[in-house]
């Protein structure tokens, strides 16, 4: 693991960092987690992989005007984006220099220009202008405020067509119980609809078919256990319903672009245990569930630090990385 103290000589406002935080108690039915990414092309370099993800991302993104110099937050132009789930990994074509912060939740339909996106962009812009401290605290505080404001929207964002399939369809949108295989015909019969109707509504909500979505969910859980746990790969494969360890290896290759052993080694090299450097508020420190920092190693030694995580199960009819954004938003982690 990387020791945060090893970065003590650098400017904290320019150290590449990626953090995931648990939501506060009353937001846990709305979102899976909050995240902050600050990078200079180190954590998100060209040639890395955008991982498959079962989540929708709602994020504010501020790109640096150029790839040189320091990260001056006052110079960033912020815009908010919505990124639907995606199946399979995709090589990154562009490095990311700037900031991205927001939430991950179950799939929802959110159009460009939606008031929730506009509000997030305006809130982050105001936060940057009002704060000069180098910790990440103001951004998490702003995100908590934004979630509180748009909570009713998130809670009611499920399309009416898919609500008619509750609770069966929502059960698939949550982390599958015991990671069972998804039988579309059985699920459709239980919901009282034709399988094609279920497929159509599911794709409208998630962009993926039920089986694809369930597969990406399992991959997301497997990836976190590979990265953070000390258990054997064979045990992870068995508990998550893979046929064998080879099946797990194939799945991570499809959705992450690397075998489990290499990913575990990379994760252990990059994950930081001490959040004090980046968060001053002890409540925020206690909410951090993943913290990744650039180790300063040569590019050929560290080429990818993308870590998806299982997080908490989202309950009820509320919505809970990532279809590839366009060139302006090609920043996935």
Secondary structure, DSSP 4 states (H G I P E B T S, - for coil): -B-GGGGTTS-GGGS-EEEEEPPPGGGTTT-SEEEEEEEESSTT-TT-EEPPBSSEEEEEEEE-SSSSS---GGG-EEEEEEE--BSS-EE--S--EEEEEEEEES-----TT-HHHHHHHHHHHHHHHH---SSSHHHHHHHHHHHHHHHHHHHT-S-HHHHTTTTHHHHHHSPPGGGPPP-HHHHHHHHTS-HHHHHHHHHHHHSS-HHHHHHHHHHHHHHHHHHH--S-HHHHHHHTT-SSHHHHHHHHHHHHSS-HHHHHHHHHHHBBS--TTT--SHHHHHHEEEEEE-----TTT----------PPP-TTS----S---GGG----
